[in-house]
Amino acid sequence: MPQRPAKRLSLTALAGVTLVLPALALGGTSAASAAAPAVGSGLSARIQAAAPGLDDPHKKDIAMQLVCSAENSSLEWRKYFAYIEPYDDGRGYTGGIVGFTSRTGDMLELVENYTKAKPGNPLAAYLPALRKANGSDSHSGLGKPFEEAWRKAAQDKAFQDAQEALRDRMYFNPAVKQAKDDGLRTLGQFIYYDAIVMHGPGNDSDSFGGIRKSALAKAKPPSQGGDEKAYLNAFLDARKKVMKKEEAHSDTSRVDTAQRVFLNDGNFDLEPPLKWKVYGDSYRIDK
């Protein structure tokens, strides 16, 4: 049996939750991100102009489905506003559409942002406990009441909006901007995004910045006149090395039988139909 990662949804995690779905396919992408210019050689700029990037709403939805297949063995990413689980993986609680965690501070920031937008929400009472848990794997002061409050809050569009906004500011927008700066097309933008979601946006050797630095030591990106496929293969190689350091991420099928498949097919624009496997399970997006 292939090993599953830490971020898994229990059978009861979404019980009784009614989602308030946004009118648009996806929200929260800033105008600055959507309008970010292609940087690099004239050739890479013309290539990027020929097809929508990952910040196109439909492409962004595809990206969310791809990540959800790896994180939760599902394509229905909007169900995971309500996702909340305590794990013994060193991250404390993991919850929401990109796995915000109580240890790394993004869960605390999410609840703080939500409380600013909507004081008196079901999670506001847990801010002191989340502040104490920040930087540790502690579940103290949280537990089942916190989990119930999270699932209740997930019915509120304001909490859904807060999750999408933080996802975009902390993960999606920086990944897409850096990929465009490196002259990468939609697939490369997704490869960056998936990496930053799992490894975080830092610059240490095991974070996104460190993985990119390792790739740059092996190959040049298109913005520096390099071959796009060779550079992305170098990036995926570097990411796999980091994944294998941690037991929870040691299954690298999200790279081997998903992203590398698209890359080997030359699908740089991430155009459906898309077929891939994660942990042995097969998925497809037809349009």
DAHURA-V371812 format. One record per residue. N is the residue number from 1. SS is DSSP state (@ for helix, = for strand, . for the rest). PSI is psi in whole degrees, -180 to 180 (999 if undefined). D_LAST is the distance of its C-alpha to the last C-alpha in Angstrom with 1 decimal. Layout:
n:N ss:SS psi:PSI d_last:D_LAST
n:N ss:SS psi:PSI d_last:D_LAST
//
This chain:
n:1 ss:. psi:128 d_last:30.9
n:2 ss:. psi:148 d_last:28.8
n:3 ss:. psi:136 d_last:29.8
n:4 ss:. psi:150 d_last:27.6
n:5 ss:. psi:175 d_last:27.7
n:6 ss:. psi:-33 d_last:29.8
n:7 ss:. psi:90 d_last:27.0
n:8 ss:. psi:147 d_last:26.5
n:9 ss:. psi:129 d_last:26.3
n:10 ss:. psi:165 d_last:29.2
n:11 ss:. psi:-22 d_last:28.9
n:12 ss:. psi:-3 d_last:30.9
n:13 ss:. psi:-29 d_last:29.3
n:14 ss:. psi:14 d_last:27.2
n:15 ss:. psi:131 d_last:29.6
n:16 ss:. psi:11 d_last:30.3
n:17 ss:. psi:131 d_last:27.9
n:18 ss:. psi:123 d_last:26.4
n:19 ss:. psi:144 d_last:23.7
n:20 ss:. psi:102 d_last:23.9
n:21 ss:. psi:143 d_last:20.4
n:22 ss:. psi:155 d_last:20.2
n:23 ss:. psi:-35 d_last:19.5
n:24 ss:. psi:163 d_last:17.0
n:25 ss:. psi:-39 d_last:13.8
n:26 ss:. psi:147 d_last:16.1
n:27 ss:. psi:176 d_last:19.7
n:28 ss:. psi:-9 d_last:22.4
n:29 ss:. psi:125 d_last:21.5
n:30 ss:. psi:153 d_last:24.7
n:31 ss:@ psi:-35 d_last:25.3
n:32 ss:@ psi:-40 d_last:27.1
n:33 ss:@ psi:-43 d_last:24.2
n:34 ss:@ psi:-30 d_last:21.7
n:35 ss:. psi:8 d_last:24.3
n:36 ss:. psi:127 d_last:25.4
n:37 ss:. psi:150 d_last:26.5
n:38 ss:. psi:134 d_last:25.6
n:39 ss:. psi:143 d_last:28.7
n:40 ss:. psi:-153 d_last:30.0
n:41 ss:. psi:157 d_last:30.7
n:42 ss:@ psi:-34 d_last:30.0
n:43 ss:@ psi:-48 d_last:27.6
n:44 ss:@ psi:-35 d_last:25.4
n:45 ss:@ psi:-42 d_last:25.5
n:46 ss:@ psi:-36 d_last:24.4
n:47 ss:@ psi:-45 d_last:21.5
n:48 ss:@ psi:-35 d_last:20.3
n:49 ss:@ psi:-19 d_last:20.8
n:50 ss:. psi:-17 d_last:18.6
n:51 ss:. psi:153 d_last:15.2
n:52 ss:. psi:145 d_last:14.4
n:53 ss:. psi:-174 d_last:15.7
n:54 ss:. psi:-20 d_last:14.9
n:55 ss:. psi:-2 d_last:16.7
n:56 ss:. psi:135 d_last:14.1
n:57 ss:@ psi:-41 d_last:13.2
n:58 ss:@ psi:-42 d_last:9.4
n:59 ss:@ psi:-36 d_last:10.2
n:60 ss:@ psi:-39 d_last:13.0
n:61 ss:@ psi:-41 d_last:11.1
n:62 ss:@ psi:-44 d_last:9.2
n:63 ss:@ psi:-43 d_last:12.8
n:64 ss:@ psi:-37 d_last:14.2
n:65 ss:@ psi:-42 d_last:12.2
n:66 ss:@ psi:-46 d_last:13.3
n:67 ss:@ psi:-42 d_last:16.8
n:68 ss:@ psi:-35 d_last:17.0
n:69 ss:@ psi:-35 d_last:16.4
n:70 ss:@ psi:-37 d_last:19.4
n:71 ss:@ psi:-35 d_last:21.5
n:72 ss:@ psi:8 d_last:21.2
n:73 ss:. psi:43 d_last:19.4
n:74 ss:. psi:156 d_last:16.8
n:75 ss:. psi:-9 d_last:13.3
n:76 ss:. psi:72 d_last:14.9
n:77 ss:@ psi:-26 d_last:16.5
n:78 ss:@ psi:-18 d_last:18.0
n:79 ss:@ psi:-18 d_last:20.4
n:80 ss:@ psi:9 d_last:22.0
n:81 ss:@ psi:-34 d_last:23.9
n:82 ss:@ psi:-2 d_last:26.5
n:83 ss:. psi:127 d_last:26.5
n:84 ss:= psi:127 d_last:30.0
n:85 ss:= psi:140 d_last:31.9
n:86 ss:= psi:130 d_last:35.2
n:87 ss:. psi:158 d_last:35.1
n:88 ss:. psi:47 d_last:37.8
n:89 ss:. psi:11 d_last:35.9
n:90 ss:. psi:-1 d_last:37.9
n:91 ss:. psi:4 d_last:35.5
n:92 ss:. psi:-126 d_last:36.9
n:93 ss:= psi:144 d_last:34.4
n:94 ss:= psi:132 d_last:30.6
n:95 ss:= psi:162 d_last:28.5
n:96 ss:. psi:-176 d_last:25.6
n:97 ss:. psi:-19 d_last:22.0
n:98 ss:. psi:17 d_last:23.0
n:99 ss:. psi:52 d_last:26.1
n:100 ss:= psi:143 d_last:28.8
n:101 ss:= psi:152 d_last:32.2
n:102 ss:. psi:-21 d_last:35.7
n:103 ss:. psi:-40 d_last:37.2
n:104 ss:. psi:-6 d_last:35.3
n:105 ss:. psi:-18 d_last:35.9
n:106 ss:@ psi:-28 d_last:32.4
n:107 ss:@ psi:-42 d_last:32.8
n:108 ss:@ psi:-47 d_last:36.1
n:109 ss:@ psi:-39 d_last:34.7
n:110 ss:@ psi:-49 d_last:31.9
n:111 ss:@ psi:-35 d_last:34.6
n:112 ss:@ psi:-45 d_last:36.9
n:113 ss:@ psi:-42 d_last:34.3
n:114 ss:@ psi:-40 d_last:33.5
n:115 ss:@ psi:-33 d_last:37.3
n:116 ss:@ psi:-40 d_last:37.9
n:117 ss:@ psi:-32 d_last:35.4
n:118 ss:. psi:83 d_last:36.6
n:119 ss:. psi:149 d_last:40.1
n:120 ss:. psi:14 d_last:41.1
n:121 ss:. psi:168 d_last:37.7
n:122 ss:. psi:-21 d_last:37.8
n:123 ss:. psi:-11 d_last:37.3
n:124 ss:@ psi:-36 d_last:39.9
n:125 ss:@ psi:-16 d_last:42.7
n:126 ss:@ psi:5 d_last:41.2
n:127 ss:@ psi:-44 d_last:41.2
n:128 ss:@ psi:-42 d_last:44.6
n:129 ss:@ psi:-39 d_last:43.5
n:130 ss:@ psi:-36 d_last:40.3
n:131 ss:@ psi:-39 d_last:42.5
n:132 ss:@ psi:-35 d_last:44.8
n:133 ss:@ psi:-20 d_last:42.0
n:134 ss:. psi:127 d_last:40.5
n:135 ss:. psi:1 d_last:41.1
n:136 ss:. psi:176 d_last:41.8
n:137 ss:. psi:19 d_last:40.3
n:138 ss:. psi:142 d_last:42.5
n:139 ss:. psi:8 d_last:41.4
n:140 ss:. psi:132 d_last:44.7
n:141 ss:. psi:4 d_last:44.7
n:142 ss:. psi:-100 d_last:41.1
n:143 ss:@ psi:-161 d_last:40.6
n:144 ss:@ psi:-41 d_last:39.5
n:145 ss:@ psi:-38 d_last:40.4
n:146 ss:@ psi:-44 d_last:38.1
n:147 ss:@ psi:-42 d_last:35.2
n:148 ss:@ psi:-39 d_last:35.8
n:149 ss:@ psi:-39 d_last:36.1
n:150 ss:@ psi:-47 d_last:32.7
n:151 ss:@ psi:-33 d_last:31.0
n:152 ss:@ psi:-45 d_last:32.8
n:153 ss:@ psi:-32 d_last:31.9
n:154 ss:. psi:-14 d_last:28.2
n:155 ss:. psi:-12 d_last:28.4
n:156 ss:. psi:124 d_last:29.5
n:157 ss:@ psi:-29 d_last:27.0
n:158 ss:@ psi:-35 d_last:29.4
n:159 ss:@ psi:-39 d_last:28.9
n:160 ss:@ psi:-45 d_last:25.1
n:161 ss:@ psi:-40 d_last:25.5
n:162 ss:@ psi:-39 d_last:28.0
n:163 ss:@ psi:-46 d_last:25.7
n:164 ss:@ psi:-40 d_last:22.9
n:165 ss:@ psi:-42 d_last:25.6
n:166 ss:@ psi:-39 d_last:27.2
n:167 ss:@ psi:-46 d_last:24.1
n:168 ss:@ psi:-46 d_last:23.4
n:169 ss:@ psi:-41 d_last:27.1
n:170 ss:@ psi:-31 d_last:27.9
n:171 ss:@ psi:-58 d_last:24.8
n:172 ss:@ psi:-55 d_last:21.7
n:173 ss:@ psi:-45 d_last:23.6
n:174 ss:@ psi:-38 d_last:26.2
n:175 ss:@ psi:-45 d_last:23.7
n:176 ss:@ psi:-41 d_last:21.7
n:177 ss:@ psi:-47 d_last:25.0
n:178 ss:@ psi:-39 d_last:26.6
n:179 ss:@ psi:-42 d_last:23.7
n:180 ss:@ psi:-40 d_last:23.9
n:181 ss:@ psi:-32 d_last:27.6
n:182 ss:. psi:3 d_last:27.3
n:183 ss:. psi:22 d_last:25.3
n:184 ss:. psi:144 d_last:22.1
n:185 ss:. psi:-169 d_last:18.6
n:186 ss:@ psi:-43 d_last:15.5
n:187 ss:@ psi:-46 d_last:15.7
n:188 ss:@ psi:-37 d_last:19.4
n:189 ss:@ psi:-41 d_last:19.0
n:190 ss:@ psi:-42 d_last:16.9
n:191 ss:@ psi:-41 d_last:19.6
n:192 ss:@ psi:-45 d_last:22.2
n:193 ss:@ psi:-46 d_last:20.7
n:194 ss:@ psi:-37 d_last:20.5
n:195 ss:@ psi:-41 d_last:24.0
n:196 ss:@ psi:-30 d_last:25.5
n:197 ss:@ psi:-44 d_last:24.2
n:198 ss:@ psi:-44 d_last:25.9
n:199 ss:@ psi:-11 d_last:29.0
n:200 ss:. psi:160 d_last:29.7
n:201 ss:. psi:12 d_last:30.3
n:202 ss:. psi:-177 d_last:33.9
n:203 ss:. psi:3 d_last:35.6
n:204 ss:. psi:171 d_last:37.4
n:205 ss:. psi:-27 d_last:36.7
n:206 ss:. psi:3 d_last:34.3
n:207 ss:. psi:177 d_last:32.2
n:208 ss:@ psi:-46 d_last:29.5
n:209 ss:@ psi:-39 d_last:32.2
n:210 ss:@ psi:-37 d_last:34.1
n:211 ss:@ psi:-44 d_last:31.2
n:212 ss:@ psi:-41 d_last:30.4
n:213 ss:@ psi:-41 d_last:34.1
n:214 ss:@ psi:-40 d_last:34.3
n:215 ss:@ psi:-41 d_last:31.4
n:216 ss:@ psi:-25 d_last:33.2
n:217 ss:. psi:-17 d_last:36.3
n:218 ss:. psi:-30 d_last:34.7
n:219 ss:. psi:155 d_last:32.5
n:220 ss:. psi:140 d_last:32.1
n:221 ss:. psi:167 d_last:28.8
n:222 ss:@ psi:-32 d_last:27.8
n:223 ss:@ psi:-20 d_last:29.8
n:224 ss:@ psi:17 d_last:32.9
n:225 ss:. psi:9 d_last:32.2
n:226 ss:. psi:171 d_last:30.7
n:227 ss:. psi:128 d_last:28.0
n:228 ss:@ psi:-44 d_last:24.7
n:229 ss:@ psi:-44 d_last:23.9
n:230 ss:@ psi:-42 d_last:27.5
n:231 ss:@ psi:-45 d_last:27.5
n:232 ss:@ psi:-35 d_last:24.3
n:233 ss:@ psi:-40 d_last:25.8
n:234 ss:@ psi:-40 d_last:29.0
n:235 ss:@ psi:-46 d_last:27.2
n:236 ss:@ psi:-37 d_last:25.6
n:237 ss:@ psi:-45 d_last:29.0
n:238 ss:@ psi:-39 d_last:30.7
n:239 ss:@ psi:-41 d_last:28.4
n:240 ss:@ psi:-39 d_last:28.9
n:241 ss:@ psi:-40 d_last:32.6
n:242 ss:@ psi:-43 d_last:32.4
n:243 ss:@ psi:-40 d_last:30.3
n:244 ss:. psi:-11 d_last:32.9
n:245 ss:. psi:-22 d_last:35.7
n:246 ss:. psi:128 d_last:34.6
n:247 ss:@ psi:-41 d_last:34.5
n:248 ss:@ psi:-20 d_last:31.7
n:249 ss:@ psi:12 d_last:29.4
n:250 ss:. psi:-19 d_last:30.8
n:251 ss:. psi:116 d_last:27.9
n:252 ss:. psi:24 d_last:25.9
n:253 ss:@ psi:-25 d_last:22.9
n:254 ss:@ psi:-21 d_last:20.5
n:255 ss:@ psi:-51 d_last:21.7
n:256 ss:@ psi:-44 d_last:22.6
n:257 ss:@ psi:17 d_last:19.8
n:258 ss:@ psi:-81 d_last:16.9
n:259 ss:@ psi:-41 d_last:17.6
n:260 ss:@ psi:-30 d_last:20.0
n:261 ss:@ psi:-48 d_last:17.6
n:262 ss:@ psi:-40 d_last:15.2
n:263 ss:@ psi:-45 d_last:18.4
n:264 ss:@ psi:-29 d_last:20.0
n:265 ss:. psi:-7 d_last:17.1
n:266 ss:. psi:24 d_last:17.6
n:267 ss:. psi:67 d_last:14.1
n:268 ss:. psi:-19 d_last:15.8
n:269 ss:. psi:3 d_last:13.1
n:270 ss:. psi:52 d_last:10.8
n:271 ss:. psi:130 d_last:8.0
n:272 ss:. psi:159 d_last:5.2
n:273 ss:. psi:142 d_last:5.9
n:274 ss:= psi:132 d_last:8.3
n:275 ss:= psi:133 d_last:11.3
n:276 ss:= psi:171 d_last:14.3
n:277 ss:= psi:145 d_last:17.4
n:278 ss:= psi:128 d_last:19.6
n:279 ss:. psi:30 d_last:23.1
n:280 ss:. psi:-10 d_last:22.4
n:281 ss:= psi:139 d_last:19.6
n:282 ss:= psi:142 d_last:16.4
n:283 ss:= psi:160 d_last:12.9
n:284 ss:= psi:148 d_last:9.4
n:285 ss:= psi:119 d_last:5.9
n:286 ss:. psi:-22 d_last:3.8
n:287 ss:. psi:999 d_last:0.0
//
